[in-house]
Structures are given as C-alpha cells and as structure tokens.
Amino acid sequence: MSTPVVFAENLVAGYLPGVNILNGCNLVANQGELIGIIGPNGAGKSTLLKAIFGQVNIRDGKIFLNGEDITGLKANKLVSKGVAFVPQTNNVFPSLTIEENLEMGVFQTPKRFKERFEFVTDIFPDLGKRRAQRAGSLSGGERQMVAMGRALMIDPSVLLLDEPSAGLSPVRQDETFLRVKEVNSAGVTVIMVEQNARRCLQICDRAYVLDQGKDAHTGTGRELLNDPKMVELYLGNLAEL
C-alpha cells in the first residue's frame, strides 16, 4: 500500500497552555483524495488544519507528509515541502492585482511562475482574463478563487482549505465546490474543513466527523450522508436528502 500524503496520529493540540482543542485526533489522506472534515462548531475542525500547517502547539501525536515527520514544523518550511493552506478570511492581498497575488505563491521559486500560472488559469480561466484587476475589488467568491489559485502556485502535495464556502451566496457556494472538485480532479490531494456538511459529503471521497477534538466517525461521503445516526447527530434537517 502506498504511503499516505498526510498521516496524523493521536494529535493533542491547543492554543493556550493546559487547554486542548484536539484530543487524540487522527486523519489519513491518500494521493489524489478529497477529504472532508465536518462536525459541530467548536469541534476542532479548523484547529486540525492549523495543526497540520504548523500554526498550533502540538502537545502529543505525530504528523507525517509523504512519510516524513513534519510535526511542529513552521509554515514557511511546510510550504517549501508542498503544503498549501487557504485560511477562511484575509486570504488575499487586496492592494495587489490578481497576477501579483499569484506571483506571491511562487516567491520561493519565481522561475516557475509561467508554468504554474498556466496550470492555475486552466482551472480558473477568469484569473487569467482579469489578471490586472486588484484583488480588493473582487467579490468574496472571486477572492476565494484567487486564494486557491495562489495556493496552487506552489504545486502542492496537499491543499488545506478552511471553510471555502463561508459567507458566500448559495450560487457562489456551488461554484466554489465545483472549483474544489476541479482542483482535486487535476491531481491535487485536498483536505477541506466545511460547515456546509451536505455539499461537502456530496463531493468528497471520504470524510471525518470531528466531535470534541476527536474523529468520532469516518467513512465515504455517501456512507455518512445515508447514515441515519449521522443525520440525526450532525446533519440536522439533512434527513430530507
């Protein structure tokens, strides 16, 4: 069996001394998978992504990237190893153009700009057409495209997305989920935290349901959507599906 792209084992982590948000959390993402992370507010979903990206103090457990121990490495080191992270907010440079935002994605390897720009604008054609437009003038959904595009510029082994549909209109949410699926179909392993559990489960290969900092349930997206217990505990009125 091939080595997972990301393997997190028994993670215990938190922001404040003595206060743990993750309490023995596990996650596996294999090459080319789209992994969803859902669960109630305060379950530790975003904290799990930030732990993988070196932004939270890990007190116990290990994280491996393609078999290499990356536990506790800082964000700049992780970027150079192919880990890309798109936060929920403040994820573009508003005073820069779309093209300049994408250039920031390859600041460590500027010679790759042309090659990666072509890859990104193949997935997000509007970014190429509007490359001279300032990011600050874009809508929330358009900014999300720029943020994902910039993350893809590093040719990542894994793309971490923190609630990409948050604050968007239903139409823009649908567009965002379609783009995430396109990114994944282009060969990028994706780990996505998402509050819109229904749409997340519809597009992901596998999902983890976090509860109180632990992976309480896991399965394929379809299995979890069709599990009456999951619907009752975590998906609320999604029973209508």
C-alpha positions, -999 to +999 in steps of 0.1 A: +000+000+000+013+035-009+024+060+017-004+085+026+002+121+016-008+132+051-010+109+082-019+125+115-020+102+145-033+109+180-030+146+178-033+166+211-031+203+204-043+237+215-036+275+216-035+281+253-014+263+280-034+235+295-063+238+271-065+212+244-088+216+214-077+184+197-078+153+220-064+124+201-074+132+166-064+110+136-065+116+098-053+099+067-053+115+032-041+093+003-027+106-030-055+122-051-082+120-024-106+148-015-111+146+023-139+164+041-138+174+077-172+182+093-187+185+127-204+209+152-190+243+160-160+241+184-152+205+174-117+214+164-120+213+126-101+244+118-076+236+146-068+203+129-059+221+097-038+247+116-020+219+134-010+203+101+002+237+089+023+244+120+001+271+135-010+253+167+011+239+195+011+201+192+015+185+226+013+149+216+010+128+185+027+130+151+020+143+116+037+128+085+039+142+050+047+116+024+062+095+052+084+124+066+078+136+102+067+172+099+053+175+135+058+211+147+074+225+116+066+261+109+045+273+079+074+285+058+091+251+060+059+233+052+053+255+021+087+245+007+077+209+013+044+213-007+018+220+020-006+248+009-031+264+032-061+287+024-075+303+055-111+313+058-106+350+060-079+376+050-067+351+023-057+376-005-036+407-007-063+433-016-039+460-028-022+437-053-035+425-087-047+390-093-014+383-111+007+398-083-013+376-058-004+346-078+032+357-080+033+357-042+025+320-044+059+312-060+081+337-042+103+309-031+106+296-067+099+326-090+112+308-122+082+285-120+057+314-124+048+309-161+044+271-158+022+274-126+003+304-139-008+283-169-018+254-147-039+277-123-056+297-151-065+265-168-086+256-137-096+292-131-098+309-165-112+342-151-080+347-131-061+349-164-086+371-181-087+395-152-050+393-142-046+431-139-076+436-116-069+444-080-080+417-056-096+442-033-123+449-059-134+413-061-164+396-046-160+370-018-163+341-042-138+356-066-113+362-038-117+326-028-106+317-064-076+339-061-067+324-027-070+288-040-051+298-072-022+313-052-020+281-030-018+260-061+011+280-075+035+261-052+025+228-069+014+214-035+014+178-023-017+187-003-041+217-003-057+226+030-090+246+027-106+261+058-143+266+051-140+278+015-178+284+012-182+305+043-200+338+038-208+332+002-242+332-015-257+298-024-247+303-061-211+312-052-210+283-028-219+259-056-192+275-078-167+271-050-174+234-045-172+228-082-138+245-083-126+224-054-136+193-072-118+205-104-086+212-083-088+177-069-095+162-104-063+179-116-044+155-092-041+177-060-049+160-027-073+182-008-083+183+029-113+206+033-130+218+065-166+228+057-197+239+076-219+231+047-218+194+056-243+183+029-223+197+000-190+186+015-202+150+018-216+151-018-182+158-033-156+143-010-141+108-013-140+103+025-149+124+054-141+127+091-167+139+116-150+157+145-166+160+179-149+174+210-115+172+193-117+136+182-125+119+149-159+105+161-169+089+128-153+083+093-165+069+060-171+078+024-192+109+018-221+088+006-220+065+036-222+093+060-250+110+041-270+078+042-263+070+078-294+079+099-273+083+131-251+109+113-281+127+100-296+129+135-265+139+154-246+161+130-266+169+098-299+181+113-325+187+086-304+169+060-326+139+067-347+152+038-319+141+015 
